[in-house]
Amino acid sequence: MSATHITEEELLKDLDAYGAHADELAELLMHELTPLERLKGLVVRYDRPFDSVWEEHFNSDEDERDKVAEDCHKEVRDR
């Protein structure tokens, strides 16, 4: 069985500007993606993950919460 070699001239025969473009975009393989691109679409829901921690720490005390928020704003203003 002999291998048939196609020349560049045969490949480019009847090729015009329209036919030289792909009709679809190629999809990248997993190993070609960046780590962040690999994770895209995996997070289903992300709703304020620290709310329960905040409530446990301050025991739902509105005054304490306001004091902490005020202290944070004061630090930012003083910079």
Backbone hydrogen bonds, N-H to C=O, Kabsch-Sander energy under -0.5 kcal/mol:
donor,donor_aa,acceptor,acceptor_aa,energy
5,H,3,A,-0.6
6,I,4,T,-0.5
11,L,7,T,-1.7
12,L,8,E,-2.0
13,K,9,E,-0.7
15,L,12,L,-1.7
16,D,14,D,-0.6
20,A,16,D,-1.2
21,H,18,Y,-1.1
32,E,29,L,-1.7
33,L,29,L,-0.6
33,L,30,M,-1.1
38,R,34,T,-2.0
39,L,35,P,-1.1
40,K,36,L,-0.7
42,L,39,L,-2.2
44,V,42,L,-0.6
48,R,46,Y,-0.7
51,D,48,R,-1.4
54,W,50,F,-2.5
55,E,51,D,-2.4
56,E,52,S,-2.2
57,H,53,V,-2.5
58,F,54,W,-2.3
59,N,55,E,-1.2
60,S,55,E,-0.8
61,D,58,F,-1.5
62,E,60,S,-0.9
65,R,61,D,-2.1
66,D,62,E,-2.4
67,K,63,D,-2.1
68,V,64,E,-2.4
69,A,65,R,-2.3
70,E,66,D,-2.5
71,D,67,K,-2.4
72,C,68,V,-2.2
73,H,69,A,-2.3
74,K,70,E,-2.3
75,E,71,D,-2.2
76,V,72,C,-1.9
77,R,73,H,-2.2
78,D,74,K,-2.1
79,R,75,E,-0.7
79,R,76,V,-0.7
